[in-house]
Amino acid sequence: MRVVMRSALFSTIAFTLSIYLASCGSVSHPVVSTTTNSGSGPVPTVAALAMQTNGVAPNRKQEVQFSEAMDATTINAKTFLVTDAGGNAVPGVVSYDADYNVATFAPTPALKTDTQYSATITTGAASVGGMHLAANYSYQFTTRAETDTSPLRVTNVSPFPDEACVSATTKITITFNEEPDASTVTAANIVVTDSNGNKIPVSLSLSVSGTNVVVTPNAALPTGSITVTVSGIGDLADQMMPQPFTWTFTTACTTSGGGGSGSGSSPNTAYVYVSTMLPGTAVPSGTTPGIFGWAVHADGTLVPLTGTPYDSRGAGDIGAAQNFVFGANAGGENITAWTIGSDGTLSNPNTSATPWAGTASEGPFDVSFDTAQKDLYANYSMNGTYQAYSIASNGSLSFVDYANADESSSWLSFTANDTYAYQSACYHGDPAIFGYTRGSDGGLTLTFNPTMAPQPSGGKYGWCPWGAATIGSSNVIVAEQPNDAMSAMGPWQMVNFAIAVDGSLSTSDTATTAPTVTVGDVNDYRFDPTQTWLAVGGSTGVQIFHWANGKLTSTSTVPIPAAKGAFRVRWDAAGHLFVLNTNSDTGSTLYVLNVVNGVATPAPGSPQFIPNQTGSGLAVKPLS
């Protein structure tokens, strides 16, 4: 069964619509009705009008939604008219959908391109109670140059895929990239089932002026897994969904997979470390640079580790792998390993891994690890190389090989099977996405010419990429900024690339479809261990994106004030997001955010301020 949105909501829609049309000069002066209303019930009005934000395609239908159920016999070619600039009637088929009170005009053949038309609903249209429109309703529209050939697709859903602890009385919302054709939004095309595959009765509602369909369960949802399948829905140009869209959420509550609630008997979910010396810089007078460490409780509370801060040995960027924290000292051109004790304390600093003599480079500047944490990769960016080292059981490093990069290369991100690694850079405005094949010994081989990597289409300018975040072994997200001759021309966007079996990349994302970063210039971005949530650290804050069905959707933002904003971001396995803000004038700040179903909120006691210290590196050792 489908239901119609009524009264209060329609009033809001009608008010918004009147403002929109008035601003476009598209509402004609009403004609005084000569029809005498002798029926019963309210006088019907036009409550919503389907508009197309990127221009009206000539093959697109016109849809009008009424405030009342209408007499279908009064909705016809005499009461729903489309005329050209000369007042000539345009041939078309008029239909009425009683489920949503929607009248549709489908032009046959398609309208002319770049041409203005008028549509009129006359006072001959009447409600089922016999009440006619009080006056003719008219509006104008102009067709665009191109026909509509792009398929309808789902862009967002609520509840989120895999969301837990959802209320049994929640409404389900499906958002499309444009207005769906009301006649295709049926109970056969939107199906909700329980964990046993039984169909759950629901009611559907929509407004033709929007892109949302609201699904309301007729009774409380059962406890357990709920699956929603959307298929067979088209847009107003009869461009259908290319494939079904399915997702699952649960009305049951769980403590696993990222709610900041922890699991097991231990009160701690992770140990987190911040290094407080920038690579190659002198120690500020009167300060004690070091590595600060905390135990992280289940609610995100930080408790300082015994002996913190630890001697940083000049390390700037740091990372945790196996039972060690590794720190890169660009000025000293070495890497130091600290052993992580059972209580999180650091001990036995072991400086090793000086650059291979053949590179004669300055570095290392940062450290990355394969997903199995078998090998360490140090970025010697001044020389344009990544050097691979195997990690011994005592944390010592043995040089394996090196691979080419460039002077502004970012961190490495490995596929789940550790076959390929990716990073990107835009040195002097020259965009490059680097792909590497990882050998059995841990060494890297450049897979393809980085300048030949594909880029999103549809943009007016070129793109500058930065960083990489792989998802499983089939996708990698790259932050891209529109750029023209080394000048930024727009906000950053997160672009999804598909990974082929040979490691090469392709993308169907465009400048229009790739989601936009709203927290300034991108500094860092990482997926959580479940690869469901992507945290993007920007110059003004951190933004959370949800990954599902091959698409990223923004879910929340948290402002991070001063200096570089969210300079570093890292996750533990319990839904805690750690964000490092660095400020060389006053000190560093470590934020702990509890991320539940994509919404980030500060943990108790957050943020943690580190006075007189310039934060540079952030490492997390999850306990799971």
C-alpha positions in Angstrom: 0.0 0.0 0.0 1.2 3.5 -0.8 0.2 6.6 1.1 0.3 10.3 0.3 2.1 13.0 2.2 -0.6 15.4 3.4 -1.6 18.7 5.2 1.4 20.1 7.1 4.0 18.7 4.9 2.2 19.7 1.7 1.8 23.2 3.1 5.6 23.5 3.5 6.2 22.1 0.1 3.7 24.4 -1.5 5.2 27.4 0.3 8.7 26.4 -0.8 7.5 25.8 -4.3 5.8 29.2 -4.6 9.1 30.9 -3.5 11.1 28.9 -6.1 8.7 29.6 -8.9 8.3 33.2 -8.1 12.1 33.6 -8.1 12.2 32.1 -11.6 9.2 34.2 -12.8 7.4 31.0 -13.8 4.1 31.4 -12.0 1.4 33.0 -14.1 -1.3 35.2 -12.6 -4.2 33.0 -11.6 -7.3 33.1 -13.7 -10.6 33.6 -11.9 -12.5 30.3 -11.9 -15.9 30.2 -13.5 -16.5 26.7 -12.0 -19.0 26.6 -9.2 -17.9 24.2 -6.4 -21.0 22.3 -5.2 -19.2 19.2 -4.0 -17.8 18.3 -0.6 -14.4 18.4 1.1 -11.5 20.8 0.7 -10.8 22.7 -2.5 -7.8 20.9 -4.1 -4.6 22.8 -4.8 -1.3 22.1 -6.6 0.9 21.2 -3.7 4.2 20.1 -5.4 5.8 20.3 -8.8 8.6 18.1 -10.0 11.5 20.3 -11.1 14.8 19.2 -12.4 17.8 21.0 -11.0 20.1 20.6 -14.0 17.5 21.8 -16.5 14.5 20.1 -18.0 15.5 17.4 -20.5 13.3 17.4 -23.6 12.4 13.7 -23.0 11.3 14.3 -19.4 7.8 14.1 -18.1 6.0 16.8 -16.1 4.6 15.8 -12.7 2.1 17.7 -10.6 1.0 16.6 -7.1 -2.3 17.7 -5.6 -3.2 18.3 -2.0 -6.3 16.1 -2.3 -7.2 12.8 -3.9 -8.5 13.7 -7.4 -11.2 12.3 -9.6 -9.1 10.5 -12.3 -11.7 11.2 -15.0 -11.0 14.9 -14.6 -7.3 14.5 -15.1 -6.9 14.4 -18.9 -5.5 16.1 -22.0 -8.1 18.9 -21.6 -7.2 19.7 -18.0 -3.4 19.2 -18.1 -2.1 21.2 -21.0 1.5 21.9 -22.3 1.8 24.6 -24.9 4.7 26.2 -26.8 5.6 29.9 -26.9 2.9 30.4 -29.6 0.2 28.9 -27.5 0.1 25.7 -29.6 -0.8 22.5 -27.7 2.0 19.9 -27.4 0.9 16.3 -27.9 1.3 14.0 -24.9 -0.2 11.4 -22.7 -1.8 12.4 -19.4 -2.1 9.9 -16.6 -3.0 10.0 -12.9 -1.5 8.1 -10.0 -4.1 7.9 -7.2 -1.6 6.6 -4.7 0.3 9.9 -4.6 -2.3 12.2 -6.1 0.0 12.8 -9.0 -0.9 13.9 -12.5 1.7 13.2 -15.3 2.2 14.7 -18.7 4.5 12.6 -21.0 5.3 14.4 -24.3 5.0 12.3 -27.5 7.3 12.9 -29.2 10.0 14.5 -27.0 10.0 18.3 -26.7 12.3 20.6 -28.6 15.6 21.4 -27.1 16.4 24.9 -25.6 12.7 25.9 -25.9 10.3 27.5 -23.4 7.0 25.8 -22.7 4.0 26.5 -20.4 2.0 23.9 -18.4 -1.5 24.6 -17.2 -3.8 22.7 -14.8 -7.3 24.0 -15.4 -10.2 24.4 -13.1 -11.7 21.4 -14.8 -9.6 19.2 -12.5 -11.6 18.1 -9.5 -11.2 16.1 -6.3 -13.0 12.9 -5.6 -15.5 15.0 -3.6 -16.3 17.0 -6.7 -14.4 20.2 -5.6 -12.6 21.9 -8.5 -9.4 24.0 -8.4 -10.2 27.5 -7.5 -8.2 28.9 -10.4 -6.0 27.7 -13.3 -2.5 26.8 -12.2 0.3 27.6 -14.7 4.1 27.5 -14.7 6.8 27.8 -17.4 9.9 25.7 -18.0 12.7 25.7 -20.6 14.2 22.5 -22.0 17.9 21.9 -22.0 20.1 21.0 -25.0 20.6 17.3 -24.1 18.2 14.4 -23.5 18.3 12.6 -20.2 20.2 9.3 -20.6 21.7 9.0 -17.1 20.1 6.2 -14.9 18.4 6.8 -11.6 20.5 5.7 -8.7 20.4 5.6 -4.9 22.7 8.2 -3.3 21.9 7.8 0.4 19.9 5.7 2.8 18.8 5.9 6.4 19.3 3.9 8.6 22.9 3.4 7.3 24.0 0.0 6.0 25.1 -2.2 8.9 23.7 0.3 11.5 22.9 -1.5 14.8 20.5 -0.7 17.6 18.0 0.9 15.2 14.6 1.8 16.7 11.9 -0.7 15.8 9.6 2.2 14.8 12.1 4.0 12.6 11.2 5.3 9.2 13.4 4.2 6.3 14.5 7.0 3.9 15.8 6.4 0.4 17.5 9.3 -1.5 18.0 9.3 -5.2 20.2 11.5 -7.4 17.0 13.0 -9.0 13.3 12.9 -8.7 11.9 9.4 -9.2 8.9 8.8 -11.4 6.1 8.4 -8.8 4.4 5.6 -10.9 7.5 3.4 -10.4 7.6 3.9 -6.6 5.6 0.8 -5.6 5.5 -1.8 -2.9 6.8 -4.3 -5.5 9.9 -2.2 -6.2 10.7 -1.4 -2.5 10.7 -4.5 -0.4 11.6 -4.8 3.3 12.2 -8.3 4.8 13.2 -9.7 8.1 16.1 -12.0 8.9 14.1 -15.0 7.6 13.2 -13.4 4.4 9.6 -12.6 5.3 8.2 -9.5 3.7 7.4 -6.7 6.2 4.3 -4.6 5.3 5.1 -0.9 4.8 3.6 2.3 3.5 5.4 4.5 1.0 5.3 8.3 0.7 7.0 10.9 -1.4 6.8 14.5 -2.7 7.4 14.9 -6.4 9.4 18.1 -5.6 12.1 16.1 -3.8 14.3 13.1 -4.2 13.4 11.2 -1.1 11.1 8.2 -0.6 10.0 7.5 3.0 9.2 3.9 4.0 7.1 3.6 7.1 6.6 0.1 8.7 3.0 -0.6 9.3 4.0 -2.2 12.7 7.1 -2.3 14.8 10.0 -4.0 13.1 11.0 -7.4 14.5 14.2 -7.8 16.4 17.2 -8.7 14.3 18.4 -8.1 10.7 16.3 -6.0 8.4 17.0 -5.9 4.6 15.7 -3.3 2.2 15.8 -3.9 -1.6 15.2 -1.2 -4.1 14.7 -2.0 -7.8 12.8 -1.2 -10.9 12.5 2.5 -10.2 13.0 5.1 -12.9 13.3 8.8 -13.3 11.0 11.2 -15.3 12.8 10.3 -18.5 12.2 6.6 -18.0 15.9 6.0 -17.2 15.7 3.0 -14.9 18.0 1.9 -12.0 20.7 -0.3 -13.7 20.7 -2.8 -10.8 19.0 -3.4 -7.5 20.2 -1.5 -4.4 20.2 -3.6 -1.2 21.3 -2.9 2.3 20.8 -4.3 5.8 20.6 -2.9 9.3 19.6 -4.4 12.6 17.2 -3.5 15.4 19.4 -5.5 17.8 22.2 -3.8 19.8 25.8 -5.0 19.7 29.0 -3.8 21.3 31.2 -5.0 18.4 32.4 -3.1 15.3 32.6 0.5 16.4 30.5 2.1 19.0 33.1 3.2 21.5 31.8 0.7 24.0 34.6 -1.8 24.0 34.5 -5.5 24.5 36.0 -8.2 26.7 37.2 -7.9 30.3 39.9 -5.3 29.6 38.9 -1.7 30.4 41.2 -0.5 27.6 40.5 -0.6 23.9 43.8 0.8 22.6 47.0 2.6 23.4 47.6 5.9 21.6 50.8 7.8 21.1 51.7 11.3 19.9 55.2 12.3 18.9 56.1 16.0 19.6 59.0 16.9 17.4 58.7 17.9 13.7 61.1 16.1 11.4 64.4 17.9 11.1 63.6 20.7 13.5 65.5 21.9 16.5 64.2 21.3 20.0 62.4 24.4 21.2 64.1 26.0 24.2 62.7 25.0 27.5 60.7 22.0 26.1 61.2 18.3 26.4 60.1 16.7 23.1 59.0 13.2 23.4 56.4 10.6 22.7 53.3 11.0 24.9 51.2 7.9 25.5 47.7 7.1 26.9 45.6 4.1 27.6 42.2 4.4 26.0 39.2 3.3 28.0 36.0 1.9 26.5 34.2 5.3 26.7 37.2 7.1 25.0 38.7 8.5 28.2 42.5 8.9 28.1 44.7 7.8 31.0 48.5 8.7 30.8 50.9 5.7 30.5 53.5 5.3 33.2 56.7 7.0 32.2 55.2 9.2 29.6 56.6 11.2 27.8 59.3 8.9 26.3 62.4 10.0 24.6 61.4 10.6 21.0 64.9 10.2 19.6 64.0 13.0 17.2 61.1 11.0 15.6 58.5 13.0 13.7 56.0 10.7 12.1 55.3 7.5 14.1 53.3 4.3 13.4 52.4 1.2 15.4 53.0 -2.4 14.0 53.1 -5.7 15.8 54.3 -4.9 19.3 56.4 -1.8 18.4 56.1 1.9 17.8 58.4 3.0 14.9 59.4 6.6 14.5 61.0 8.3 11.5 63.7 10.9 12.1 64.3 12.8 8.9 67.0 14.9 10.4 68.9 12.0 11.8 68.1 9.8 8.8 67.1 6.8 10.9 64.1 4.9 12.2 63.7 4.0 15.9 61.7 1.1 17.3 60.2 1.1 20.8 58.7 -2.1 22.4 55.1 -1.7 23.5 54.7 -3.4 26.9 51.6 -5.2 28.1 50.5 -2.0 29.9 51.2 0.2 26.8 54.5 1.7 28.1 57.4 2.1 25.6 60.9 0.8 26.3 64.1 -0.4 24.6 64.4 2.2 21.9 66.4 0.7 19.1 67.7 3.1 16.4 68.3 1.4 13.0 67.4 1.4 9.4 69.7 4.2 8.2 69.1 5.0 4.5 70.6 2.6 2.0 73.9 4.1 0.9 72.8 4.1 -2.8 70.0 6.7 -2.2 72.1 9.5 -0.6 68.8 11.0 0.5 67.4 13.0 3.3 64.7 11.2 5.2 62.8 9.2 6.3 59.7 11.4 6.6 57.0 8.9 7.4 56.4 5.2 7.9 53.7 2.9 6.5 53.0 -0.9 6.9 51.5 -3.7 4.9 48.2 -5.0 6.3 49.9 -8.0 7.8 52.5 -5.7 9.5 55.3 -7.8 8.2 57.2 -5.0 6.6 57.8 -1.2 7.1 58.0 1.3 4.3 59.8 4.6 4.8 59.2 7.6 2.6 62.5 9.3 1.7 60.6 12.0 -0.2 63.6 14.3 -0.8 65.1 11.5 -2.9 61.7 10.3 -4.2 61.8 6.7 -3.0 60.1 4.3 -0.7 62.5 2.0 1.1 61.2 -1.4 2.3 62.4 -3.1 5.5 61.4 -6.4 7.0 60.5 -6.3 10.7 62.3 -8.8 12.9 60.8 -10.3 16.1 62.8 -7.8 18.2 61.7 -4.8 16.1 65.0 -4.4 14.2 64.8 -3.6 10.5 66.5 -5.2 7.5 66.6 -3.4 4.2 64.8 -5.2 1.3 64.5 -2.8 -1.7 63.4 0.6 -2.8 60.9 1.9 -5.3 60.5 5.3 -7.0 58.2 8.0 -5.8 58.5 11.8 -5.9 59.4 14.6 -3.5 55.9 15.1 -2.3 54.7 11.5 -2.0 52.1 10.6 0.6 51.7 7.5 2.8 51.3 4.1 1.3 47.9 2.3 1.5 47.9 -1.5 0.8 45.1 -3.7 -0.5 43.7 -6.3 1.9 45.7 -9.1 0.2 48.9 -7.0 0.3 49.3 -7.4 -3.5 49.2 -3.7 -4.4 49.9 -0.4 -2.7 48.9 3.1 -3.7 49.7 6.7 -2.9 49.4 10.0 -4.8 50.9 13.4 -4.9 50.8 16.7 -6.9 54.4 18.0 -7.0 54.5 21.4 -8.5 51.0 20.9 -9.8 51.9 17.7 -11.7 49.2 15.1 -10.6 50.3 11.5 -10.1 48.7 8.5 -8.6 51.3 5.8 -7.9 50.5 2.1 -7.9 53.0 -0.5 -6.7 53.1 -4.3 -6.8 54.4 -5.9 -3.6 56.7 -8.9 -4.0 56.9 -11.9 -1.7 60.0 -10.4 0.0 58.1 -7.1 0.7 59.8 -5.1 -2.0 57.8 -2.7 -4.2 57.7 -2.4 -8.0 56.1 0.6 -9.7 53.1 -0.9 -11.4 52.2 1.8 -13.9 53.2 5.2 -15.1 51.7 7.5 -12.5 51.0 10.3 -15.0 48.7 7.9 -16.9 46.4 7.3 -13.9 42.7 8.1 -14.8 41.0 11.1 -13.4 37.3 12.0 -12.8 35.5 13.4 -15.8 33.2 16.4 -16.0 35.4 18.9 -14.3 36.4 22.3 -15.8 39.9 22.0 -14.5 42.5 19.4 -13.8 42.9 17.6 -10.5 45.6 17.4 -7.8 45.5 14.2 -5.8 46.8 13.5 -2.3 47.1 10.3 -0.3 45.2 7.0 -0.7 42.9 4.8 1.3 42.3 1.3 0.0 39.1 -0.7 0.6 39.6 -4.5 0.6 41.4 -5.4 -2.6 39.0 -3.9 -5.2 38.8 -0.1 -4.5 41.0 2.8 -3.4 39.8 6.3 -2.4 41.9 9.2 -3.5 41.4 12.8 -2.4 41.4 15.1 -5.4 41.2 18.9 -5.7 40.3 20.8 -8.9 43.5 22.6 -9.9 44.5 24.9 -12.7 48.1 25.8 -13.2 49.0 25.0 -9.6 46.1 27.1 -8.2 43.2 25.5 -6.3 39.9 26.0 -8.1 37.5 24.3 -5.7 36.9 22.1 -2.7 38.5 18.7 -2.3 36.5 15.6 -3.4 36.9 11.9 -2.5 37.2 9.9 -5.7 36.6 6.1 -5.9 38.9 4.1 -8.1 38.3 0.4 -9.0 41.4 -1.8 -8.9 41.8 -4.2 -11.8 43.5 -7.6 -11.4 46.7 -6.1 -12.7 46.6 -3.3 -10.2 45.6 -0.6 -12.7 42.9 1.9 -11.8 39.7 3.1 -13.4 36.9 5.4 -12.1 33.3 6.2 -13.0 33.2 9.1 -10.6 32.8 12.5 -12.0 33.1 16.1 -10.7 29.4 15.9 -10.1 29.1 12.5 -8.4 32.3 12.4 -6.2 31.5 13.6 -2.7 32.8 16.9 -1.5 35.1 17.6 1.5 33.6 20.4 3.6 36.4 20.6 6.2 38.9 22.6 4.2 42.2 21.3 2.7 42.8 17.6 3.2 45.7 16.6 5.5 45.0 12.9 6.2 42.3 10.3 5.7 42.0 6.7 6.9 39.3 3.9 7.1 38.4 2.3 10.3 39.3 -1.4 10.7 35.8 -2.5 9.4 36.3 -0.3 6.3 32.8 1.1 6.9 33.8 4.6 8.0 36.3 7.0 6.4 37.7 9.8 8.5 39.0 12.8 6.5 41.1 15.3 8.4 41.0 18.8 7.0 42.3 22.2 7.8 39.1 23.1 9.6 37.9 19.8 11.1 37.3 16.2 10.5 34.5 14.7 8.3 33.1 11.2 8.5 32.0 9.3 5.3 30.1 6.0 5.1 31.2 3.4 2.6 28.5 1.1 1.2 27.5 -0.3 -2.2 30.6 1.2 -3.8 29.8 4.8 -2.7 30.9 7.3 0.0 28.3 9.3 1.8 29.1 12.1 4.3 27.5 11.5 7.7 29.0 14.1 10.1 31.6 16.7 10.7 33.4 18.0 13.8 35.3 21.3 13.8 38.9 21.2 14.9 40.0 24.8 15.6 43.4 26.5 15.1 46.6 25.7 13.2 46.3 22.8 10.8 43.0 21.6 12.0 42.8 17.8 11.8 46.5 17.2 11.0 46.5 13.4 11.7 43.6 10.9 12.0 43.7 7.3 13.3 41.2 4.7 14.5 41.2 1.9 17.0 38.9 -1.2 16.7 36.2 0.1 19.1 34.9 3.0 17.2 37.3 5.6 18.6 38.7 8.2 16.2 41.8 10.0 17.3 42.6 13.4 15.7 45.8 15.3 16.3 45.8 19.1 16.0 49.3 20.7 16.0 50.1 24.3 16.8 53.7 25.3 17.1 52.9 28.4 19.1 51.0 27.0 22.0 51.1 23.2 21.8 49.3 20.2 20.5 45.8 18.9 21.0 44.6 15.3 20.8 40.9 14.8 20.2 39.1 11.5 20.9 35.8 11.1 19.2 33.3 8.3 19.7 31.9 7.4 16.3 28.5 5.6 16.4 26.6 5.0 13.2 28.6 7.7 11.5 28.1 10.4 14.0 31.2 11.6 15.9 30.9 13.1 19.4 33.7 14.0 21.8 34.7 11.4 24.4 34.8 12.3 28.1 37.8 14.6 28.8 38.4 15.3 25.1 40.4 17.2 23.9 43.8 16.4 25.6 46.1 19.4 25.5 49.9 19.0 25.3 51.4 22.4 26.2 54.6 23.7 24.6 54.8 20.7 22.3 54.5 20.6 18.5 52.7 17.4 17.6 53.9 15.7 14.5 53.0 12.0 14.6 50.0 9.9 15.7 50.0 6.1 16.3 47.4 3.7 17.7 47.9 0.2 19.0 44.4 -1.4 19.1 43.7 -4.1 21.7 41.5 -6.6 20.0 
